């Protein structure tokens, strides 16, 4: 990490993603770097250019809530990104508690394991799959205990054939990791994972540099191209497991749809031929 710290890095990354036209400013000729100039961001936030520079350079790391709100408006941050900005600007504990190995609660394991017609798995703080039922693994081998989803998405050569919309999947995975780790970007395990992916994937480097965040909980849809049963369009729901940094991901098809019938076929083990 640079000396700018998490807050400074985030401000710079978000500033560089906004063009003058996005905020009603004239372009003023050619620009050597993308996005807003620092003085423009400062003007929009109603603070001095010198103070904004101090924030980006990490010389002031804990601005007031009012300043953070003003910066969020200037940088066009949504509610989730604004909350992340406030976390980055808050004082951090001088000493963080040691992290224990992630273990899926027994009740959650029992519940997920009992779903024979619903793919479901649990992942941890660093997007490691901690537990998966057999149908989830049949749907996608990367949904197997011990697999790191981020490493699979960016480094596993079999994944592009599984996800037709891999671009969106990759972006969501990176933003999800940012949301999971929050302000603890100096975490040794995170540093190791980011270094590995930065060295191995240009796409990861670009996405990590954006500093996007997305919520742990939520939902959406995914299209899978399965080698045995063909294409499935599935919805997914993502739930935070209380008292942990773990998330439960559940896939399901619209009732009566072609994907529901295909998923039912996938739930029946293949007969060796």
C-alpha positions as CSV (number, residue, x, y, z in Angstrom):
1,X,0.0,0.0,0.0
2,X,1.2,3.5,-0.7
3,X,1.7,6.2,2.0
4,X,-1.6,7.7,0.9
5,X,-3.4,5.1,3.0
6,X,-6.8,3.6,2.3
7,X,-8.7,6.9,2.3
8,X,-6.3,8.7,0.0
9,X,-6.2,5.8,-2.4
10,X,-9.9,5.6,-2.5
11,X,-10.4,9.4,-3.1
12,X,-7.9,9.3,-6.0
13,X,-9.4,6.2,-7.6
14,X,-12.9,7.6,-7.5
15,X,-11.8,11.1,-8.7
16,X,-10.1,9.5,-11.7
17,X,-13.3,7.8,-12.8
18,X,-15.3,11.1,-13.1
19,X,-15.1,13.3,-16.1
20,X,-15.7,17.1,-15.9
21,X,-18.9,16.7,-17.9
22,X,-20.3,14.3,-15.3
23,X,-20.4,17.1,-12.8
24,X,-21.2,20.0,-15.1
25,X,-17.6,21.4,-15.4
26,X,-16.0,22.4,-18.7
27,X,-13.3,20.2,-20.0
28,X,-10.8,23.1,-20.4
29,X,-8.8,21.5,-23.2
30,X,-6.6,18.5,-23.1
31,X,-6.0,16.6,-19.9
32,X,-2.9,14.6,-19.1
33,X,-4.6,12.4,-16.6
34,X,-8.1,10.9,-16.5
35,X,-10.9,12.2,-14.4
36,X,-11.3,15.4,-12.4
37,X,-8.3,17.5,-11.3
38,X,-7.7,17.7,-7.5
39,X,-8.7,21.3,-7.4
40,X,-12.0,20.5,-9.2
41,X,-12.8,17.9,-6.7
42,X,-12.0,20.3,-3.9
43,X,-14.2,23.0,-5.5
44,X,-17.1,20.6,-5.8
45,X,-16.7,19.5,-2.2
46,X,-16.4,23.1,-0.9
47,X,-13.0,22.6,0.7
48,X,-9.6,24.1,-0.1
49,X,-7.4,22.5,-2.7
50,X,-4.6,22.3,-0.2
51,X,-6.8,20.3,2.3
52,X,-8.0,18.0,-0.4
53,X,-4.4,17.4,-1.4
54,X,-3.5,16.5,2.2
55,X,-6.4,14.0,2.2
56,X,-5.2,12.3,-1.0
57,X,-1.6,12.2,0.1
58,X,-2.5,10.7,3.5
59,X,-1.4,13.7,5.5
60,X,-4.9,14.0,7.0
61,X,-6.7,10.7,7.3
62,X,-9.7,11.4,9.5
63,X,-11.8,14.3,8.2
64,X,-15.1,15.2,9.7
65,X,-18.3,13.4,8.7
66,X,-19.4,16.7,7.1
67,X,-16.3,16.7,4.9
68,X,-16.8,13.1,4.0
69,X,-20.4,13.7,3.0
70,X,-19.3,16.6,0.8
71,X,-16.6,14.5,-0.8
72,X,-19.2,11.8,-1.5
73,X,-21.4,14.2,-3.2
74,X,-18.6,15.7,-5.3
75,X,-17.4,12.2,-6.4
76,X,-21.0,11.0,-7.2
77,X,-20.8,8.2,-4.7
78,X,-23.9,6.1,-4.1
79,X,-25.1,5.2,-0.6
80,X,-22.9,2.1,-0.3
81,X,-19.8,3.8,-1.5
82,X,-20.5,6.7,0.8
83,X,-20.7,4.4,3.8
84,X,-17.4,2.8,2.7
85,X,-15.9,6.3,2.5
86,X,-16.9,7.0,6.1
87,X,-15.4,3.7,7.3
88,X,-12.1,4.6,5.6
89,X,-12.1,8.0,7.2
90,X,-12.8,6.8,10.7
91,X,-10.0,6.2,13.2
92,X,-8.9,2.6,13.3
93,X,-8.1,0.6,16.4
94,X,-4.4,0.6,17.2
95,X,-4.6,-3.2,17.7
96,X,-6.9,-5.6,15.8
97,X,-7.9,-8.9,17.4
98,X,-6.3,-12.0,15.9
99,X,-8.5,-13.7,13.3
100,X,-9.6,-17.2,14.0
101,X,-10.0,-19.8,11.2
102,X,-13.4,-19.5,9.5
103,X,-15.8,-22.3,10.4
104,X,-19.3,-22.6,9.1
105,X,-21.9,-22.9,11.9
106,X,-23.2,-26.4,12.3
107,X,-26.8,-25.4,11.7
108,X,-25.9,-23.7,8.5
109,X,-24.0,-26.8,7.3
110,X,-27.0,-29.0,8.1
111,X,-29.4,-26.7,6.4
112,X,-27.4,-26.3,3.2
113,X,-26.5,-30.0,3.1
114,X,-30.2,-30.9,3.2
115,X,-31.0,-28.9,0.1
116,X,-30.8,-31.5,-2.7
117,X,-32.6,-29.5,-5.4
118,X,-31.1,-26.1,-4.5
119,X,-27.5,-25.2,-5.2
120,X,-26.0,-23.4,-2.2
121,X,-22.6,-22.7,-0.7
122,X,-20.9,-20.6,2.0
123,X,-17.9,-18.4,1.4
124,X,-15.7,-16.6,3.9
125,X,-14.2,-13.2,4.2
126,X,-11.6,-13.7,1.4
127,X,-14.1,-15.5,-0.9
128,X,-12.9,-18.9,0.0
129,X,-15.7,-21.5,-0.4
130,X,-16.0,-23.0,3.1
131,X,-18.9,-25.4,2.5
132,X,-21.1,-26.4,-0.5
133,X,-23.8,-28.9,-1.2
134,X,-23.4,-31.4,-4.0
135,X,-25.7,-29.6,-6.4
136,X,-23.7,-26.4,-6.1
137,X,-20.5,-28.3,-7.0
138,X,-22.3,-30.0,-9.9
139,X,-23.5,-26.6,-11.1
140,X,-20.0,-25.2,-11.1
141,X,-16.8,-27.0,-9.9
142,X,-15.5,-23.7,-8.5
143,X,-18.3,-23.9,-5.9
144,X,-16.3,-26.6,-4.0
145,X,-14.9,-26.3,-0.5
146,X,-11.3,-25.1,-0.6
147,X,-11.6,-23.1,-3.8
148,X,-11.0,-19.3,-3.7
149,X,-13.6,-17.8,-5.9
150,X,-11.5,-14.7,-6.8
151,X,-8.5,-16.8,-7.8
152,X,-10.8,-19.1,-9.9
153,X,-12.5,-16.2,-11.7
154,X,-9.2,-14.6,-12.7
155,X,-6.8,-17.5,-13.0
156,X,-8.7,-20.7,-13.8
157,X,-8.8,-21.2,-17.6
158,X,-12.0,-23.3,-17.4
159,X,-14.1,-20.5,-15.9
160,X,-14.7,-18.4,-19.1
161,X,-16.6,-21.3,-20.6
162,X,-18.8,-21.5,-17.5
163,X,-19.8,-17.8,-17.4
164,X,-20.9,-16.2,-20.6
165,X,-21.0,-12.8,-18.7
166,X,-17.6,-13.2,-17.1
167,X,-16.9,-9.5,-17.2
168,X,-19.7,-8.7,-14.8
169,X,-18.9,-11.7,-12.6
170,X,-15.3,-10.6,-12.3
171,X,-16.2,-7.0,-11.4
172,X,-18.7,-8.2,-8.8
173,X,-16.2,-10.5,-7.3
174,X,-13.6,-7.8,-6.8
175,X,-16.2,-5.3,-5.5
176,X,-17.4,-8.0,-3.1
177,X,-14.0,-8.6,-1.7
178,X,-13.5,-4.8,-1.2
179,X,-16.8,-4.8,0.8
180,X,-15.8,-7.8,2.8
181,X,-12.4,-6.5,4.0
182,X,-13.5,-2.9,4.4
183,X,-10.7,-0.8,5.9
184,X,-8.4,-3.6,6.7
185,X,-6.5,-3.5,3.4
186,X,-3.2,-4.3,5.2
187,X,-4.5,-7.7,6.2
188,X,-1.7,-10.2,5.4
189,X,-4.0,-12.8,3.8
190,X,-5.6,-10.1,1.6
191,X,-2.2,-8.7,0.6
192,X,-1.0,-12.2,-0.4
193,X,-4.1,-12.8,-2.5
194,X,-4.0,-9.4,-4.1
195,X,-0.3,-9.7,-5.0
196,X,-0.9,-13.1,-6.6
197,X,-3.8,-11.9,-8.7
198,X,-2.1,-8.6,-9.6
199,X,0.8,-10.6,-10.9
200,X,-1.4,-13.0,-12.8
201,X,-4.2,-11.0,-14.2
202,X,-4.4,-7.6,-16.0
203,X,-8.1,-7.6,-15.6
204,X,-7.8,-8.0,-11.9
205,X,-5.3,-5.1,-11.8
206,X,-7.7,-2.8,-13.5
207,X,-10.7,-3.7,-11.4
208,X,-8.8,-3.5,-8.1
209,X,-7.6,-0.1,-9.0
210,X,-11.2,1.2,-9.3
211,X,-11.9,0.6,-5.6
212,X,-15.5,-0.4,-6.3
213,X,-17.5,-1.9,-3.4
214,X,-20.7,-4.0,-3.3
215,X,-22.8,-5.2,-0.4
216,X,-22.3,-8.6,1.2
217,X,-26.0,-9.3,1.0
218,X,-28.2,-9.0,-2.0
219,X,-29.2,-10.8,-5.1
220,X,-29.1,-10.9,-8.9
221,X,-29.0,-13.4,-11.8
222,X,-26.3,-15.4,-13.5
223,X,-26.2,-17.4,-16.7
224,X,-24.2,-20.7,-16.6
225,X,-23.2,-22.8,-19.5
226,X,-23.0,-26.3,-18.1
227,X,-21.1,-29.0,-20.2
228,X,-23.7,-31.7,-19.4
229,X,-27.1,-30.0,-19.3
230,X,-26.5,-26.8,-21.3
231,X,-27.5,-23.2,-20.4
232,X,-29.1,-22.2,-17.1
233,X,-30.4,-18.8,-16.1
234,X,-30.6,-18.7,-12.3
235,X,-31.3,-16.1,-9.7
236,X,-29.1,-16.0,-6.7
237,X,-29.7,-14.6,-3.2
238,X,-26.8,-13.7,-0.9
239,X,-27.3,-13.6,2.9
240,X,-24.9,-12.6,5.6
241,X,-24.5,-15.3,8.3
242,X,-25.1,-13.6,11.6
243,X,-22.1,-13.3,13.9
244,X,-19.6,-14.1,11.1
245,X,-17.9,-12.6,8.1
246,X,-19.4,-15.4,6.0
247,X,-22.1,-15.3,3.3
248,X,-24.6,-17.9,2.2
249,X,-25.2,-17.9,-1.6
250,X,-28.3,-19.7,-2.9
251,X,-29.2,-20.3,-6.6
252,X,-32.7,-21.0,-7.8
253,X,-34.7,-20.9,-11.1
254,X,-38.0,-19.3,-11.8
255,X,-40.7,-21.9,-11.3
256,X,-41.9,-23.6,-14.5
257,X,-39.0,-22.2,-16.5
258,X,-36.7,-24.1,-18.8
259,X,-33.9,-23.4,-16.4
260,X,-35.9,-25.0,-13.6
261,X,-36.3,-28.2,-15.6
262,X,-32.6,-28.1,-16.5
263,X,-31.6,-27.6,-12.9
264,X,-33.8,-30.6,-12.0
265,X,-31.9,-32.7,-14.5
266,X,-28.6,-31.6,-13.0
267,X,-29.8,-32.7,-9.6
268,X,-30.0,-36.2,-10.9
269,X,-26.5,-37.8,-10.9
270,X,-25.1,-38.6,-14.3
271,X,-25.2,-42.3,-15.2
272,X,-21.8,-43.5,-16.3
273,X,-21.9,-44.5,-19.9
